[in-house]
Each structure stands twice: as C-alpha cells, then as structure tokens.
Amino acid sequence: MEEKIVTEKLNAYFGDVHAVKDVDLHVPNNSITAIIGPSGCGKSTLIRCMNRLHEVVRGARVSGRVLLDGKNIYGRDTDPVQVRTRVGMVFQRPNPFPTMSIYDNVVAGLRLTGTRDWKVLDETVERSLKLAALWDEVKHSLDASGVSISGGQQQRLCIARALAVRPEVLLLDEPCSALDPIATAKIEDLLFDLKDKYTILIVTHNMQQAARVADYTAFMYLGELIEFGETSKMFENPEKDLTEKYITGRFG
C-alpha cells in the first residue's frame, strides 16, 4: 500500500487546548479516507495540519511530523505556500469569491502565482470545471458571479478552484453539510471520479456518507485516533468497542 500522507506523533494546540493528540495515521495514495467522530474531537484540526493551515490561527501550534511523499511538510526548508498548492482544501460551506465571476474564481490561485497567459487560464478553467463535473452547467455563463449559482454548484466551483493549481491531495471539511440530498449525491459521485487522480480526505458527521464513499475510515474521539482501517471492515466488525458504539449511534 503506497502512502501519500503519514502523520507521526502529530499534536495540535490552540493555546493551552490540546486538540489533536499523538496521531499516527497512514493515508494510502489514490484513495478516499473519511474522518469521523463527534463534534469537537479534532477532525477538522487534523486535516488543517496536513496543509499547514492550522498554524495561521493565532496561538495555534503543531508538534510531530506530517510526511507528504516522505518529506516532512513542517521541515525548516519547506515553503507553506508550496504545501498548500500540493494539498488543496474545500471548506464546510461553499465560499466562492463573491466579487469574482465563475471564470475568475477558478483561476484565482493561478493568478496569485503570476500566471497571465490567457490560453493557459482558459484551458485551466475548462479542465478544472470538467473535473468538478460543472462545465456543462456553467460553460455559457462563465462571466456570471460565482455566487449566482446554486449551493451545490458553488461547492463544485470551490472544488474546481482547488483543482486548478493541480494539487496531489484534496482535503474536504464536511463539504456536503450545507447541501441538499441531490447536491450531496453529485459531490459524492464526483469524489469517486477524482480518486484515480488524487488522494482525498473527507471529514464527515454522516455515517452513511462515510460508508458510501470511503475506502478507509479514521475514527477520532477527544483528539485521539481511536481506530483506522478499511471502511467495510470498520463498519461491519470494528476492533474497538468505542468505535462500535459511535458507528451504531449509542453516543456522539
């Protein structure tokens, strides 16, 4: 099993609050890994440590290592901006830039890095929107505002924006929590299509969603990684009693 991301004794803090505790996690390449657990257990903090977004919060700090293709992203010679290019992120609520068109939303990251070639930008917009299964729905309205489309379309636009800079890993923090069932199904179908090209981690409170989309599942509780393994095995025959209680709804 080829590993894309490995965390070793990963700890994350908000001031004196110890949010993630000694997490050792091995994320397989070209797979979907769901991270489940009750609210406040450190799920979102864990994935934010994987692209160095945690450290931008005032008072936040990290110890331990996060290896991306074997290299520690917290090494002294590592550029956080480069890490965030390789490890893209989509947040809980769709957040397209409201003053930008659909087109400009997709290429915002490229423009920040200095890309001005219109041919490159045009090709990136079409490629990214096709990857996000949105091209056919918006190709005739690329000049429209990024917030003029439906919530589900906005979330796929945010996925296209993340894909535009050609990341290797895609982190999704409860990407369907604000969406209706139809939009959620489209996002889930999209994840299946993307995992051949990307390593995907998705934070979700939805047990059914984890069971549907994830190859592997990590269960967290009170900042600790309780269990990690193949989703089918974890849902059918978990090793830890605490995992079984959470999955069966006896707490959480």
Buried (B, 14 or more C-beta within 10 A) or exposed (E): EEBBBBBBEBBBBBEEEBBBBBBEBBBBBBBBBBBBBBEEBBBBBBBBBBBBBBEEEEEBEBEBBBBBBEEBBBEEEBEBEEBBBBBBBBBBBBBBBEEBBBBBBBBBBBEEEEBEEEEEBEEBBBBBBBBBBBBEBBEEEBEEBBBBBBBBBBBBBBBBBBBBBBBBBBBBBBBBBBBEEEBBBBBBEBBEEBBEBBBBBBBBBBBEBBBBBBBBBBBBBEBBBBBBBBBEEBBEEBEEEBBBBBBEEEEB
